Each structure stands twice: as C-alpha cells, then as structure tokens.
C-alpha cells in the first residue's frame, strides 16, 4: 500500500488481460488520498485511478485529480466508519450520521461516483480477526472480530441512522422522493 511497485502492477494487469482477453472488465487501482504519494505511486498510466476516503471531499478529489488529470472521479471506498480494537484507549470508533451524509452529498455534488464501504456489517466468526492496529496513541490494538465497521446496515442487518440520512441524500440527488416512502420493520 505504501510501496512503489509499478512493475508488479504491470504484471498483474498483463496477467488479467491475458486471462480474460476481450472479456476483461474495467481495470482500476484504489488508493488512499491521505498522503499525496499514495495516489502518485499507486497506479499505472493506462488504468483508472480511484480514491479511498471518508471525509474532506474537496481535498481528496483534488489529490486524485492531480494524479489523474482527466477521466472520471470515483471514491471507491467511502469510509462510513472504522475498525474497532479490543480495549482501545480511544474507545469505539463512531461517525455521526450527519457527517457521513454530508461527505456523501459533497462527493456526489462534485460529480464523483461513490462506493460505500462498508454497507452492511458482518463478522469473521470467532477468533480469526485481523492482526492489529497501531492506534493514534501508539498502542498495539488487536482488532475485534466484528466487521460492523459502523456500516449503513449494522451487523444484524438493521437499518441505522446513517442509512436513513444517506437515503435522504440519494433521494435528493436523484430527484426521487419515492425512495423515502419505505418504512423498515424492526
């Protein structure tokens, strides 16, 4: 993720094109925009670059545009939440629904496509969670096995306030107020 390995990316691209031929789907890279070198080093000139971010849309898309002067803009991983760690000093990660909805609106208003990550929470069932996270306070924090991640639907599949706020943004953006007419049973 932090490396510069265009030869490896080119080998992957060649392998995929050889295997799929004319049936090859769109190839793209998906990198963060929180350090400028991630976009600069994360792609190939012949492939679409996409961004990963959860806030500060204007800045993130400007960094993507700097790395890719033309072509479509896309937030491939719109982070609506974050991982949780066992015993985290910083507590459970949480994003306000209004903040998530504002970032979604800003992204759509900028003319970018968006892929919500993660839409529905889940679990890795038991003790097979990811290795660790070094927290903002420099402490080793093993991640919990839940992949709830603060998704628009929670781990149990229940609608969250984030879902409802994002649905309002989408209904307004698409000019489809009928999207707001559905109630969800609990």
N, C-alpha and C positions, 0 to 999 in steps of 0.2 A: 504494500500500500504506500509505503514511503520511499520505495526504491525507484530507480530509473532503469528500466529493463525493456527498451523498445525491441530488442532482438527477440526476447521471449514473447512479447505481444504479437510481433510479426509472425512468429512460428505458430502461435495459436490461431491467428487469422488465416494463415495458409492452410493449416490442418482442417479448419472448419470449412473453408471454401472448397478444398479438395474432396472432403467427405460429402458435402451437400450439393455441390455444383450449382446449377441454376435454381435449385430449390432453397438456396440459402436465405434466411431471414436477414433483416437489418442487423448489422453488427455495430456495436457501440461500446464505449467504456463508461464507467460510472465511478466518479471520484469526488472526494470532498472538495470544498472550496474554502475551508477554514484556514488553510495555509496555501498561499499562491503557488508554491511548487507542486502541489498535488495535481492541479489541473495542467500545469506546464509539462509535467513528467508522466502523466497518467494515460496518455492516449497515443494514437497514431494519426498522421495527417489524413489518411484515407478512411478514417472511421469517425462517426458521430461521437462527440463527447457530451456527456450529461453530468449534472451536478447532484450532490447529496447535501442537503441542509435542512434545518428546522426553523431557522429564523433569519432575519436581516436579508430579505429577498433582494432588495436593490443591489447590495454589495455582492452577494453570492452570484447573482446572474451577471453582474459586471465582470467578475473574475472568470466566469465561464466564457463570456463573450470575448474577453482578452485572449483566452487560449484558443477560441474558435470564433474568428471574426464573422463568419456567415453560417447560415443553417439554423435549424430550429433550436429553441431553448427548451430544456426539459429538466425538471427536478425529479430524478429517478428514484431517490429515497427521501421523501418528505418525512422527516423525523417528527412524529407527533408525540413521542415520549422518549424514554430512555431505559437502559438496563437498571436493575436493582441488584444490590450486593448484600450478602449476609453481613449483618452488623455494621452497616455503613454509617460512618460518622456523620455524613451529610444527609442521612435519612432516606426515605423512599423518594425516588425521583417522581416529579409530578409537573405537568404543564397545564396551565389554565386553558379551558376550552376556548375562551375568547381570544387568547394568544394564538392558538392553533388555527382558529378560523381566520384571524387577521392575516397570518402568513399565507394561508391557502388563497385568500382573496388577493393579496398582493402578487402572488405568483401568477394567478390567472389573469389579473389585470395587466401584468407585464407581457402577456402573450405567450407564456410558457406552458408547456404540458406538465402534468404532475402525477406521480405515482405515490400513493400513501403507504408509508412504512412505519408501523405495521397496522394493517386494517383490523385484523382480528387476533387477539392474544391467544396464547397457547401454552404448552408446557413440554419439557423434554422428559417428563415422567420419571421422577426419582432422582438419583444422584448422578446424572450424566450431564450436568450443566457445564457451561464453558469455564475455562481455566480461571481467569482472574481479570480484574480491572484495577489499574492503579488509579486511585481516586484523586480528586483535585487537591486533597490534603496529603498526598504522597503515601497513602497507606494501601497495602495489599488488600483487596476486597474481592473474594471469590463471588461470582455471580450466582444468583438463585436459579433454580431450575425452571421457574415460571418464565414464560415468554409473554407475559401480559403486556409489558412494554408501554402501557398507557395507550393501547390501541383504541380505535373508534368503537369497536366492539370489545368487550372485556373477555377475559379468559373463559367465562361461562357462556359467551355469545350474547350477553346482554348489551342493549343499546346504552351508550354513555352520553353525557352532555356534550362531549367533543363531537360525537356523531351528529347530534341534533344541530349544533352550531355549524358544522361543515355542510350539512344538508341544506341549511339556510343559504349559505354562500353559493352552493352549486345551483340551487333553485333560482336564485337571483341572477347568477352569471348566465345560466342557460335560458332565462326568462320562462321558466316552467314552474309556476307556483303550485301546480298539482303535485309536485314532489313532496310538498309539505302536508298533504292531506292524510297521510298514512299514520295511524297510531300503532304502537308496538305493545303486544301483551307482555306481561312480566311473568 
